[in-house]
Amino acid sequence: MGNPSCPAPMKATSNGAFQHENPLDYALPLLILQICLVVAFTRFLAFLCRPLKQPRVIAEIIGGILLGPSAIGRSEKFLNTVFPKKSITVLETLANIGLLFFLFLVGLELDMRAIGRTGHKALGIALCGITLPFVFGIGTSFALRATVAKGADPIPFLVFMGVALSITAFPVLARILAELKLLTTDVGRIAMSAAAVNDIAAWILLALAIALSGSNSSPLVPLWVLLCGSAFVIFAVFVIRPLLVAMASRSLQGEPVKEVYICITLALVLACSFLTDIIGIHALFGAFVIGIIMPKEGPFSGVLIEKIEDLVSGIFLPLYFVSSGLKTNVATIRGGMSWAMLALVIFNACFGKVVGTIVVSLLCKVPSKEAVALGFLMNTKGLVELIVLNIGKDRKVLNDQSFAICVLMALFTTFITTPIVMAVYKPARRGAPYKHRTIQRRDPDTELRMLACFHSTRNIPTLINLIESSRGIRKRGKLCIYAMHLMELSERSSAITMAHKARRNGMPFWNKKQEDKDHMIIAFQAYEKLSSVNVRSMTAISSLDDIHEDICTSAHQKRAAMIVLPFHKHQRVDGSMESLGHSLHAINQLVLSHAPCSVGILVDRGLGGTSQVQASDVSYKVVVPFFGGGDDREALCYGMRMAEHPGILLNVVKFVPPPGTSLAFGAKLVGVSSNKDRKALEVVDGSYYDDKQQDDQLWNEFLSACTNNQESMTYEQKLVASKGDIEAALKEMNTSNLILVGRMPSVAPLVTKSDCPELGPVGSYMASSVFSTVTSVMVIQQYNPSTDIHPLVMEESDYIEIPDTPRS
């Protein structure tokens, strides 16, 4: 007869509700329900935490605690239905398999050669950032054993508390640094190096803690465990690594990685996890070691990350946080003494880590603000901390109360990191001043630099055809293009890994390695070889909320005269315009507000077709409707530059109102900006037109150029007496290849309502499907120094400019 206190094992699958069986009494359907609930709940919390710039791990820890006996799980009915005790083994097993592969990914992110090159500054900060909190952890363990953890085994408890207080979560820190755009600052580099050293030291200490926490009383057992663990690491380095290197070297760039290689690697991760579990230092160590010894060069590691990261971090990892949350009962912290212990643990964790790091940083001559930021960054806990605590709980080293106290400490210290660092440290974006911020300039023979942004392959053919059209024929004033691929910084490990490659001078990094064969970059490299245009490819990885900072900063650092942005809508097959999302719309608005140079928003309707056009085949008709004002002058200057290309015919249409009236026809016009608080607005009404003299001067220059180049430049003047006349005249342009239009000419709005007010009165009309389905439009805003009152880059006349990366 079975033991009545032990529930019968669950069967895997049910026969369904129609067979009068409750699916929740069976392992598989119950597990599916648990996964769906956990993922939906934690993603919802992550959405709520996003405005606070908290990493997703915070939402997942909170979600785990809320689903456990601390909150929702206080309902016995909920707990027994969704998370019954008999299902916990299956849930924890699946969560731990996910954790094995996640730690394999963490190991892949840690580059041991980079750690080997860690400077004395970062090494000192890392060692002190471990030692002082470890000492504080030992002190805390005595206080806890005297109060809430009576009867705990002294030596393992002491080591576990030391590790819990001294650890820095490398993956969570990388996420926070990337979110705050600190990865490429001095603070970011020191923090990442110190955290990597800290991570390795913490895992060694954890191995020691696990070895000491065995139930066997023999003192030789921990020694055997550590010796066997060391032997395993040596075996992995000298036996397993050569096999991984051989597979990586046979995985060539541009060719698919063999499925058998991926299978062997994943099986090795599990086999080594099994080995370390046999040794007694937990299965996680095996996976972590394999990740560390994996060769980081070539496509092999990247393919592995792609194969497993979404499944692991999206599905399995939240399960681990929930399994931790089910063990965490905040209600066990009751009474003045328990809350005092919680306050003591949090204080010691913060004081030891923060003060220790600040003191060493100041001794290493790190500026005080950066030292404070480093102190709080190194205090990041999160996932690795939870792993330590769970192992301690499973090994009966930590009881329910001390476990709950430590989980809340980890949550609190990670939660405060981002807001405190944002408050104390905002790295200055510095740059040298430069003069050519517009296409309109006194000396047209100077080099024209443009920053062309794109989101996907869809933008590339039109962008290359636009570049080809802009190159002119000058021998001295050549065209230099910086092609920037805009990528969203996601929660994926690969995004962080890519961001690690960032250049010293800011978030965008150069794709300068020969082996970095991004298919988007190849298109620009191929065009450069066939033309006289200098094309430099770069990638910006950032959250979409603030990627405009990277665009504007890069434009300043590269001394660009114009930023070219893709319109946030693309044209469908039926000719209608479909939005690609509010985030891309907001990026364009923010760049218009903060750009250090002129900006062009390109409404792409297939300039030159869906493929790159050869230089000899270029045959475009470009039209510039000229109403007057700075933006229209910039559009006309750009058109005149384009007209130098032998394959381009420029037609300029000058709109003239009847005497005594203006093109506004009585309408009051207000410039539209997305950030009214930080950018001065130019208010335009029917009577406003004080720069007519500049318009006339440029128009005379254009007429002179027309006389000398009648084959490629034509013009006409249109007398318009109403808004309808303007619309009719514009309609005649809707079969040309490209229209260059100023963003804010003093013209009456041509559409009564627009979801793209940032395009101005004419651009909003031309971007609509009503206007055309074949004509691409570029809406241009000229840089105006009088409105640039809050620049993102602080100019310093003595700033030493970092030279461009030389082309290979």
N, C-alpha and C positions, 0 to 999 in steps of 0.2 A: 504494500500500500504506500502511495506517495506521501510526501510531507505536505500537510495541508497548508503550511505557511508559505510554501513555494508555489507560485502560480505556474500552471502548465505552459509549456512553450507554445508560442503562437504559430498557427499554420501560415504559409506564405500568401495564398490567394483564396478568395471566397468564390462561391458559386453564384453570387449576385442576390440582390434584394428580392427578386421574384421567387427564389428558392427559400425565402424566409430566413436568410442569413444576413447579419449585420456586417457590412464590409469593414467597419472599424474594429471588429474582433480579429481581423487578419492583418498580418504584418505589412504586406505590400500596399494595399489601399490606404491603410493608416499612415504609412510613411509618406505616400504621395500627398495626402491631406496636410501632414505636418510640414513638408517642404513648401507646398503652395502657400500655406498660412505664414510661415516664417519669412519667405522671400517677399511676399506682398507687404507684410507688416514692417519689415526692416527697410524696404525701399520707401515706404510712406514716411517713416521717421527720417530717413536720409534726405528726403525732399524737404521736410520741415527744418532740418538742420543746415541745409545748404546756404540760406542767407547769413548764417553765423560763420560760414567758411570752415565748418567742422569736417574732418575726414569721415568717410563712410563707416569706419570702424567704430566711431562713437555711437552712431545710430544703431549699429548691430549689437553693441554691448548693452545699450539702453533697452533695445528690443528684447534681448535675451532675458534681462532682469524683469521687464514688465510682463513677459509671458510666463515667468516663473512664479514661485509662491510668494514673491514680494508684492505682486499687484494682481494681475488678471488671474493668476494661478491660485489666488486665495480661495477662489471658487472650486471646491472639491469636485463639483460636477464637470466643470471645464477641464480640470487637470486629469480626471479619470477617463474622460471621453477622448480628449485630443492627445494628451501625454500620459497614458497609463504607465505604471511602473514596469509592466511586462514588455513595453515597447522601447524602453530607454536603451537597452543593450544594442538593439538594431540601430537606433538613432545615433548613438555615440560611436558605433563602429563605422557607420557611413561618414559621420563628421570627421573622425580621425583619419580615414582614408583621404578625404579632401584635404585635411591639414597636412598630411605627408607630402602631397603634391604641391601644396602652397609653400611649404618650407623648402622644397626642391626649387621652386621659383625664386624664393628669397636668396637661396644659395647662388642661383644663377645671376642675381643682381649684384652680389658681392664679388668684386674683382680683387683677388688676393694680391695681384701685382700692384694695383693702385694703393692697397693698404700697405704694401711693402715700401711704397714711395711716400708714405705719409710723413709730413714734416714733423720736426720736433714740437712745434706749437700744438698741432692737432693731437700728437701722441701724448704730450703732457696733459692736455685738457681731458683726453679720454681716460688716462690712468687715474687722474685725480677725480674725474667724474664717476669712477667706479669705486675707488678706495674709500673716499669720505662717506658716501651713502651706505657702503657696505658696513663701515664701522657704526654708523647711525642705526643701520638695520639690526646689528648685533645688540646694541643698547635697547632698541625697541623690543626685541625678542624677550629680553629679561622682564620688561614691564608687562608684556602680553602674557608671559607664562605665569606671572604672579597674579594675574586678574582673570582674563577671559579664556586663556588657553592652558589652564592648569592640567598637569599630567602629560603635556606634550613632551616627546623625546627631545632632550635639550640640544644635542649637537645638530641633528638634521633640521630642527626648527630654527636654530640660530642661522644655519647656512641658507635655508630657504628664505627667511626674512631678509637676510643680507642681499641675496640675489634679487628678491622682489623689489627692494628699494633702490638698487643700483643699476637696474637694467634700463637701456634706451631702445625703444622699438624702431629699428632701422627702416622697415617698410612704411610705418606710419609717419616717421620724421620726413622721409623722402616725399610723401604725399603733401605734408604741410608746407615744406619748403617750395615745392612746385606751385602750390596754390598761391603762396605769398610772393612768388617770383624771386625767391632768394637762392635758388639752386646755383646760380652763377656768380653770386656775390662772394666776398671773402667770408662772410658769416656762413653762407650755405656750404662752401667748400670745406671749411673747418668742421662744421657740424656733421657733414656726411662722412668725412674721414674719421672723425672721433667716434661717431655712432657705429661705423663699420668695425673699428677696433673694439669698441665696447661690446658689440654683438658677439664677436668671437670669444672675448673674455667671459661674457655672461654664459655662453653655452658651455664653456669649460667648467665654470663654477657650478652650473646646473648639473652637469654630469657628475661632479663631485657630490653635490647635494643628493642626487638620486642614489649614487653608490652608498652614501652614508645612511640612506633612509630604508634600507632593506630590513626585513623582519628578522633575519638571522643575526644572532648576537655575536658571532665570531668576528673579531676585528680584521681577520684575513680576507673576508668576503669583499669589503669595499676596495681593498688593495687589488684583489684579482679582477674586480670589475673595471677599475681604472686601467690596469695593465692590458686587459683584453680590449678595452676601448681604444687605447693608444695603438695597439697592434692592428686593430681594424682600420684606423686612419692611415697608418703606414701601408697596409694592404691596398686600400683604396687609391692612394697616390701612386704607388709603383706598379700595381697590377690592373686596376680598373681604369685609371686615367688613360694609359696608352691605348686601350680598346676604344674609349670615347674619342680620343684624338684621331685614331685611324678612321672612325666613322665620319667624324667632322671633316677630315681632309678629303674624303671621297664624296662629300656633298658639295658639289660645285655651284658657284653663283649662277643664277638664271635657270638652273635645272631643278626639277622636283626632288625633294629628299626621299630616299627609298623608305617605303613603309616599314620594312623589316628593321631598319636602324631606329626608327621611333619606337617600335615595339620592344626592341632589345633594351633601349634606354629606360623606358617606363617600367619594364620588368626588373631592371637593375635597381631602380629606386625602391621597388617593393621588396626585392630580395635583400638589399642592404638594410632596409627597415626591419626585416625579420631577423637579420643577424644581430643588429644592435639590441633588439628586444630580447633575444636569447642571452646576450651578454648581461643585460640588466640596466642599460642606460637609456631606455625608451626608444621606440621605433622611429621617433621624429629625427633622431640624430643621424640615422643612416641616410634618410632622404636629404637632409641638410648638407651632409658631407658630399653626396653625389652632385648636388647643385653647385657646391663650391669648386669641385675639381673639374666640372664641365668646361671644355674650351669655349671661350666667349666669342672668338672670331668666327667669321663666316656665317652662312645662313642657317646652320644646323640648330644652334641654340635659339635663334629667332623663330624657326618653324616649331620647335618644341613649345615655346611660350605661346604661340598662336593656337596650337592644338589643345592646350589644357587650361589656359588661364581663365577663359570665360566660364567654363563649366565649374572650375574650382572656386573662383572668387565670387561667382554669381549664385551658385546653388549650394555647394558643400560648406563653404566657410560660414555663412550665416547659421547653418545647423550647429556648428561648433559653439557659436556664441549663445545659442539657445540652450544647448546642453549644459553650458556653464551657468546660464541664467536659472535653469531648473535646480541647480545646486545652491544658488545664492538666495538666501532669505534675509532680506534687510530687517525683517521683524525680529530676528535673533539679536540685533543690536538694540537692546533696551536697557534702561537704567543709566544713571549719570556716569557710572564707571565705564560702560561700553562706549558711550558717545565721547567720553574723554579720551579713550584709547584710539577711537577713529581720528579725532583731532590730532592726537600725538603722532599717529602713523603718517597722516597727511603732512603735518608740519615737518617731521623728520625727513620724509621722502623729498619734500620741496627744498628744505633748508640744506640738507646734505648735497643734493645734486646741484641746485642753483648757486648756492654760496661757494661750494667747492669749485665749480666751473668758472664763476665770475672772478674769484681770487686768482686762479691760475691764468686766466685770460688776461687780467690786468698785469700780472707779472710778465706775461709774454708780449706786453705793449699793445694789446688789442684795445681800441678806443672803448670808453666806458659804455656807450649805448650798445655797441656791438657785443660787448662782454655780457651785458644783462640779457640781450636777445639770445645769445648762445646758451646762457644758463637755463633759461626757460625751454629752449628748443631741446636741450639734452635731457630735460625732465619728461619728455614724451614717453608714454608707456604704451598701452593698447594691447595688441594681439599677443606679442611675445610674453608680456606680463601675465596675461590670462593663461597661457600655456604653462608657465611656471606654477601659477596658483592651482591649476587643475591637477597637475602632477602631484603637487603637495597634498591636495585634498584626497586624490585617489590613493596615495601612499599613507593616508591617515596621519600625516604630519600636521596638517591644519584641520581644526574642527570647523563646524558650520559658522560660528561667530567670527573667528579670525579670518576665515575665507571671505565672508561677506565684507568685513572691514577692508581687506586688501583689494577686493574688486572695486569697491567704492573709491578707494584711494587711486587706483589706476584710472578710473573713469574721470575723477576730478582733475588729476594732474594733466591728463591729455586734453581735457575740455578747456582748461585755462590757457593752454599754450598759444593757440592762434590769437585770441583777443589781446593777450598781454604783449606778444611779439609785435602785433600790428600797432599797438599803442606806443611802445618804446622805440621801435626801430622801423624807419621807412628809408630804404637806401636811396640816396640821391642819384637820379639819372643825369649824368653830366655829359657835356659835349662842347666842342669848339664851335664858335659862331660861323655861319657861312652866308654868302650873299645871294647865290642863284637859287631862289626859292620858288621862282615862277618860270614858265616857258617864255613869257614876254620879258625881254632883257635888252640892255643897250648893245651888248656885244653878242650877236647871234652865232659867232664862231666858237664860243666856249662849249665845252662838253655838256651835253644834256643827259642828266641822270634821272631815271624813273624807277619807282618801286612798284612792280606789277604783282598784285596778289591774286591767288586762285585757291579755290576750295577742293576742286576735283578735276578729273580728266576732261570733263565737259567744257571747262573754261579754256583749255589750253589751245586748241586750233585757232579760235578767234583772237586770243591773246598774242599768239605768235604772228598772225596776219596783221594785227595792229602794230606790233613792234616793227615788222618789215615795212609797213607803211610810214612809220615815223623816223626811219633811219636817216633820211636826207641824203645829200651827196657831198657834204663838206668833208674835206680831208682832215681838218684840225678838229672841228667841233663834232666829234663822233657821238654816237648814242651808246650809253651804258645802262643796261637793264639789270635790276635786281629782282629776280623772280622768286617770290615768297609763297611757299605752300603753307596755308593756314590749317593747322590741325588742332582739334579739340583735345585738351588734356583730360583723358578719361580716368576711371578708377583702375584701368588695366595696368598690370606690371610693365608691359612693353612700352607704354607711354612714358613711364618714369625712366626706364632703361634708355629710351631715346633722348629724353631730356637731360640725362647724364652727359650726353655728348656735347652739351651746349658750350658755345664759345665763351671765352673769358669776358667779352664785352657786352653780354646781354643774352636774353633768352633765345633769340634766333641763332641757329648754328649753321655752319657751312657744310654742305655735302662735298667735302674735298677729298674723301678717300676714294681710291679707284674702285674698291670693292663695294661701295655703297651705290648699288644700281637701282635706285628708285626709278620706276618706269616713267613717272611724271618728270623727273629731272632729265632723263635721257632725251626727251623731246627738245628741251631747251639746249642741251649740249649739242645735239645734232644740228639744230638751227644755227648755233654759234659758228660751227665749223664751215657752214655754207654761206655765211654772211660776214660783213665787217663789223657787226655789232658785238660789243662785249656783253655777255650774259653771265651773271653770277647767280647761282641757285642757292636758296636758303630755305630753312623750315622754321616756322614758329609754332611751338607747342605750348598752348595755354588754355585756360578755361575761356569759353566764349564770352563770359561777362567782362573780361578785361584784356582780351587779345588786342584790342585797339591800342593799348599802351605799347605793345610790342611793335605794332605797325608804325606808329608815330615815332617811337624812339629809334627804330631802325632807319626810318626815312631821314631823321636828323643825323644819325651817325654816318649814313652813307651820302649825306648832302644831296638828297633827291630834290628835283624841281617839281615833281608831280607823283602822287600816289594814285595808281589805277586800281579801283575796286570792282569786283563783279557785282552786278545788281542782285538783290536777294530773291528775284523771281526768275524762272526760266520758262522759255516758250514751249508749250506742248505741241503735239503734232497738229492739233486742230487750230493752232494759232493763238489760243488763249494763254495768258500768263499765269503761272502757278507759283505760289510762294514756297520757298525752301525753308521757311521757319522764321519766327520772330527774332531769334538770336542773331541771325545773319543781317537782318534789317537793322537791329540795334547797333551792330558793329559799324555799319556804314554811317549811321547818324553820329556815333561817337567820334569816328575818325574825322568827319566833317567839322566837328566842334574843336578838335584838339590838334589837327594836322599842322606841322611846322612848314608846310609848303602847299602848293596847289593840289586839288583832288579831282579826279575824274571817276564818275560812276558809269560803268559800261553796261548798257542794256543790250545783251547779246541776242541777236536774231540771225546768227550764222554768217558773220563777216567772212566772205571767201569760201563759204561752205563748211563741211564738217572735217576737212583736213587742211594741213598746211599748204599754202600756195607757193609755188616756186617764184623767186624774185622776178624772173622774166615773164611770168604769167599774170602778174598783178595788174588788174585793170579795174580800178574802183572809181566811183563818183562820190566825192565827199562834198557835203553842203554845210555851210555855216549860216544860220539865220542870225543877223546882227541887229540887235535892238539898242545896244549901248550899255555902258557900265563895265566895271572891272572884270566880271566873269565872262562877258561876251568878248572883251578884248583878249582875254587869255585863250578863249576858244578860237578866235581869229588867228592869233599867233601860232597856235598848234596846227591849224589848217594850213597856214602858209608854210610851216615846216614840212607838213605832209606833201604839199604840192611840189616839193623838190624831187620827190620820187617820180621817175619817168612814167610810171604806170598809173598815176593818180591825176584826176581832173578835179580841181577845186572850184566850186561855185559859191559865191557869197551873195546872200540876199539881204540888202539893207532895208529895214522897215522905217518908213518916215510917216509921222502923223501929219494931218492938216495943220496949217499955220495957227498958232495960238492954242493948240491942244497938246496932250501927251499921249503916249501909248497906253497909259493906265485907264484912259477913258472914264475918269472920275472914281475908279475903284481905289480903295486904300490897301496898300500892300505892306505886309510885314514879313521880314525874313524869318524863316523857320529853322530853329536849331533844337537838337535833342536835349541839350544841357544848358538851359537858360541861366542857371546860377553861375556857371563857370565860364561862359563865353559871352562876350558882348555881342549884341545883335545890331545889325544895320537896319534901321526902319526906313522903308522906302514908300513914299506916296507919290501922287501924281505930279507934285511940284518939285520933287527932289531930282536934281540932275546937275550937281555942281562939278562933275568931272567930264562935261561935254568937250572941254578943250582937249583932254587926253584922247577921247574918242575920235575927234576930228584929226588929231595928229597921226594916230595909228591908221585911220582911214586913208589919209594922204600917202602914208608909207605903202599901204596895200595897193593903191592906185598906181603908184610908181612901179611896184613889183609886177603888177598886171601888164603894164606897158612893155616891160622887158621880157615878159614870159606869157605871151598871149595864148600859147598852146595849152598850158596846164592851169591857167587861172582865168576865171570869168566872174562877172558880177552884174547885179541888176538892183535897181532901187524900186521898192513897192510903196506906193502911197496907200495907206490903210486908214479908213475912217471909223472902223468899229472892230469889236472883238471878232465878229464873224468874218471880216476881211482877213484878219490874221490867220484864223483857222483855215480859211480857203487857200491862202498862200502856202501855209505849212503842208496842207494836204497834197499840194503839187510836188512836194519833196519826198513823198512816201515810197518812191521806187528807187531812190538812190541807195548806195551801199552803206554809207555812214553819215550821220548828222552830228555835228559838234555844236552843242548849245550851252550857253551860260546858265548857271544855276539860278541866279537872282536878278534877271533884267527887270527894269521897271515897266512891266507889262501887266495888263489885267489878267487875272487867272483864267485859264482856258477850260478848266473843269470846275464844276461847282463843289465837288467833294472828291478828295483823293486820300488813299491810304498811304501815299508816299509824299507827304508835304515837303520832305527834305529835298526833293528834286526841283522844287520851284514851280512857277506858274506855267512855263512852257514844257519843261522836262516831264512833269506829271502827266501832261496830255500825250506827249510822244511815247511815254513808257506804257501807255494803255494799248490794249488790243485793237481799239477803235481806230487808232492812228495808222498802224501798219503791221504786217506780219513778216516783212522781208528786210526792213531797214534797221540796222543797229544804230543805237543812239549813245552818245557819250555826253553826260551832263557834267560840266566843268565848273569848279569853284576856284577862283583865284585867291592865292594867299594874301591876307590883309593883315599887316603887322599891328594895326590899331586895334584889332579884335583879339589878338593873341595875348590875352592878359593873364592866363594861367597855363603857361607851357609845361609839358610833361618833362622836358629836358632843360636843366639849368645850364645856361651857357657860361663858360669860363674862358676868358681870352687866352689864358696860359695853359689850357687843357691840352695834353699831349694826345693827339688823335692816333688810335691804333690803325695801322695801315690795313688795307683790304687784303684778304687772303689771296696769294698769287695763284693764278690759274695754272693747272697742270698741262 
